[in-house]
Amino acid sequence: MTAPSAPDTVVLIHGFWVTPRSWEGWKAHYEARGLRVLTPAYPGFEVEVEALNADPTPIAQVTLPQIVEHLAGVIGALDRPPVLIGHSAGGTITQLLLDRGFGAVGVALNSAPTEGVRVLPLSQLRSTWTAFKNPANRHRAVPLTEEQWHYAFTNTFDAEESRRLHQRYAIPAPGSILWSSVLANFMPGPQDAHVDYHNAARPPLLFVSGSEDHIMPPSVQRSNAAHYRGDTVTEHREYPGYAHLLPAQPGWERIADEVLDWALAHVSGDRPMATGAQ
């Protein structure tokens, strides 16, 4: 067997309520390690945070299949499978892409769940209640106030830093996808966030949790990881003291290095590279 070539590219996938700007530290950090780093935006999100806050129409209109198809196109155009690292909803998207044959290995940080994970901690409900308290939000882009952001994303940060990060990173989230993710477990047949938990060809996957995360507590990632069956590598690590916005919390550099080292160590076998959305 030909020894697998190590990925030379890392694709960082952002979650909801933020844009690729939220990866600015990780992008520079990995580039300093000699890797090519891509931080693709969701379709329609290619503008800056300020522009999306001024006109959130693209946020209200985007769908999960559109996001996955767009990112699959970015990854499928590469000459070799990359490392995928997704945060929050980006962790869900990472799982969907891996299940469809995109990427050599994946890391899901403080990940939102895929279909079938029914854990719903009270802190998660409180964090997302602004989206679900009004059914009309299913057709809107739903923002977080500074107070809501602090509870959901930066509860371990001081108030001044939380406010600064809200101004720098925060945008509304697509209410339609949030609502669909909740309803999926009550609807017949596979929905948009469905993966094959028995997919023996799925690349290795590491779930990473921050112990203080309110919006996606460790119980969500543990349950998600436990759904996977078979011989595929699926592991979970928990970092004490970290909130949801783990990629920007002091000490993130150590986590960035550790998860990348794990990913590179778990690339195994020659994988055929998917070349388009499936």
C-alpha positions in Angstrom: 0.0 0.0 0.0 1.2 3.5 -0.8 1.8 5.6 2.3 -0.7 8.4 2.6 0.6 11.9 1.9 -0.1 14.3 4.8 -2.7 17.0 4.1 -1.1 20.3 3.2 -4.3 22.3 3.6 -6.6 23.0 6.6 -10.2 24.1 5.9 -11.7 26.1 8.8 -15.5 26.1 8.8 -17.3 28.7 10.8 -20.6 28.3 12.6 -23.7 30.4 13.0 -23.7 33.9 14.5 -20.2 34.5 13.2 -18.3 34.6 9.9 -14.8 33.3 8.8 -13.4 36.3 10.6 -13.8 34.3 13.8 -10.9 32.1 12.6 -8.4 34.9 12.2 -6.1 33.7 15.0 -6.2 30.1 13.9 -5.6 30.9 10.2 -2.4 32.9 11.0 -1.3 30.2 13.5 -1.6 27.4 11.1 0.0 29.4 8.3 3.0 29.9 10.5 3.2 26.1 10.7 3.6 26.1 6.9 0.1 25.0 6.0 -2.3 26.5 3.5 -5.4 27.6 5.3 -8.8 28.2 3.8 -11.7 29.9 5.6 -14.5 29.7 3.2 -17.7 31.7 3.9 -21.2 30.3 3.4 -22.7 31.3 0.1 -23.8 35.0 0.3 -21.6 35.5 3.4 -18.5 36.6 1.5 -18.8 40.2 2.7 -17.6 41.6 6.0 -19.4 41.3 9.4 -20.5 44.9 9.2 -22.2 44.4 5.8 -24.1 41.3 6.9 -25.3 43.2 10.0 -26.5 46.1 7.8 -28.2 43.7 5.3 -28.8 40.2 6.7 -30.9 39.1 3.7 -28.3 36.4 2.6 -28.4 35.0 6.1 -32.2 34.6 6.1 -32.1 33.0 2.7 -29.3 30.4 3.0 -30.1 26.7 3.5 -28.0 23.9 5.0 -27.8 22.0 1.7 -26.6 25.1 -0.1 -23.8 25.6 2.5 -22.7 21.9 2.2 -22.8 22.0 -1.6 -20.8 25.2 -1.7 -18.1 24.0 0.8 -18.0 20.6 -1.0 -17.1 22.5 -4.2 -14.3 24.3 -2.4 -12.9 21.1 -1.0 -13.5 19.0 -4.1 -11.3 21.5 -6.1 -8.2 20.7 -4.0 -5.6 18.4 -5.2 -5.6 16.3 -2.0 -8.0 15.9 0.9 -7.6 18.5 3.6 -8.0 18.6 7.3 -11.5 19.9 8.1 -12.0 21.8 11.4 -15.5 23.1 12.1 -16.8 25.2 15.1 -20.3 25.0 16.4 -22.6 24.6 13.3 -19.4 24.2 11.4 -18.9 21.0 13.4 -22.2 19.7 12.0 -21.1 20.7 8.5 -17.8 19.0 9.0 -19.6 15.8 9.8 -21.8 16.1 6.8 -18.8 16.7 4.5 -16.8 13.7 6.0 -19.9 11.5 5.5 -20.0 12.5 1.9 -16.4 11.7 1.2 -14.8 15.2 1.5 -11.7 15.6 3.7 -9.0 13.4 5.0 -9.8 13.8 8.7 -12.1 16.1 10.8 -12.3 18.0 14.0 -15.6 19.3 15.4 -15.1 22.0 18.1 -18.0 22.7 20.4 -20.1 21.1 17.7 -23.8 21.4 17.0 -25.3 17.9 16.5 -26.3 16.0 13.5 -29.7 14.5 13.1 -30.7 11.9 15.7 -28.9 13.6 18.7 -31.7 14.5 21.1 -29.8 15.9 24.0 -31.2 19.3 24.9 -29.5 20.9 28.0 -31.3 23.8 29.6 -28.4 26.1 28.9 -28.7 25.3 25.2 -32.4 26.1 25.3 -31.7 29.4 27.0 -28.9 30.3 24.6 -31.1 29.7 21.5 -34.5 30.8 22.9 -34.3 34.1 21.0 -34.7 32.1 17.8 -37.4 29.8 18.9 -39.6 32.2 21.0 -41.3 33.5 17.8 -42.3 31.1 14.9 -41.8 34.0 12.5 -38.1 33.7 13.1 -38.2 30.6 10.9 -38.0 33.0 8.0 -35.7 35.6 9.5 -32.1 36.2 10.4 -31.9 36.2 14.2 -29.3 38.3 16.0 -27.9 38.0 19.5 -27.8 41.0 21.8 -24.5 41.6 23.7 -26.1 40.0 26.8 -27.3 37.0 24.8 -23.9 36.7 23.1 -22.2 36.8 26.5 -24.3 34.0 27.9 -24.1 31.8 24.8 -20.6 32.4 23.5 -18.4 34.1 26.0 -19.6 33.4 29.5 -16.0 32.8 30.7 -14.8 36.2 29.3 -14.9 39.5 31.1 -17.6 41.9 30.0 -15.3 44.2 28.1 -13.8 41.5 26.0 -17.2 39.9 25.4 -18.5 43.2 24.1 -15.4 43.7 21.8 -15.8 40.2 20.3 -19.6 40.7 19.8 -18.8 43.9 17.8 -16.0 42.2 15.8 -17.6 38.8 15.1 -21.3 38.7 15.7 -23.9 38.5 12.9 -27.5 37.1 12.9 -28.1 33.4 12.4 -30.4 31.7 9.8 -33.6 31.1 11.7 -34.8 28.6 9.0 -31.8 26.2 9.7 -32.1 26.6 13.4 -35.8 25.6 13.3 -35.2 22.8 10.8 -32.5 21.3 13.1 -34.9 21.1 16.0 -37.8 19.7 13.9 -35.7 17.2 12.1 -35.9 14.7 14.9 -39.7 14.7 14.7 -40.1 14.4 10.9 -40.0 11.1 8.9 -37.1 10.3 6.7 -33.6 11.8 6.6 -33.4 15.6 6.9 -30.7 18.1 6.0 -28.4 17.2 8.9 -28.6 13.5 8.4 -25.4 11.4 8.4 -24.8 7.6 8.1 -23.6 6.7 11.6 -22.5 3.3 10.2 -20.5 4.7 7.3 -17.3 2.6 7.5 -15.6 4.8 4.9 -15.9 8.0 7.0 -12.5 9.5 7.9 -11.4 9.9 11.5 -13.3 12.5 13.6 -12.4 14.2 16.8 -15.0 16.0 18.9 -13.7 18.8 21.2 -15.8 20.3 24.0 -15.3 23.3 26.3 -16.5 22.4 29.7 -18.2 25.7 30.3 -20.0 25.9 26.9 -23.6 27.0 27.3 -24.9 26.7 23.8 -23.3 23.3 22.9 -22.3 21.7 26.2 -20.1 18.6 26.3 -23.1 16.3 26.7 -24.1 17.2 23.1 -20.7 16.2 21.7 -20.6 13.0 23.8 -24.0 12.0 22.6 -23.1 12.8 19.0 -19.9 10.8 19.1 -21.7 7.9 20.7 -24.1 7.7 17.8 -21.2 6.6 15.5 -20.8 2.8 15.1 -18.4 0.5 13.4 -14.6 0.7 13.1 -14.3 4.4 12.2 -12.2 6.4 14.6 -14.4 8.7 16.7 -13.0 10.4 19.8 -13.9 13.1 22.2 -11.8 15.5 24.3 -13.0 18.0 26.8 -11.0 21.2 27.8 -11.8 22.5 31.2 -12.7 26.2 31.6 -13.5 26.9 27.9 -16.7 28.6 26.7 -18.4 28.2 23.3 -16.1 30.8 21.6 -13.1 28.5 22.2 -11.2 29.6 19.1 -10.8 33.1 20.6 -10.4 32.2 24.3 -6.9 32.7 25.8 -5.0 29.4 25.5 -6.5 28.6 22.1 -3.1 28.1 20.6 -2.4 25.0 22.6 -5.8 23.5 21.6 -5.2 24.5 17.9 -1.9 22.6 18.0 -3.2 19.6 19.8 -6.2 19.0 17.5 -4.1 19.5 14.4 -1.5 17.1 15.7 -4.3 14.6 16.4 -5.7 15.1 12.9 -2.4 14.6 11.1 -1.6 11.5 13.2 -4.9 9.9 12.2 -4.8 10.4 8.5 -4.6 6.8 7.3 -4.8 5.1 3.9 -5.3 6.6 0.5 -8.7 8.0 0.2 -10.4 8.8 -3.1 -11.1 12.5 -3.2 -14.7 13.4 -3.8 -15.0 16.0 -6.5 -18.4 17.6 -6.1 -21.4 17.9 -4.0 -23.2 14.6 -3.4 
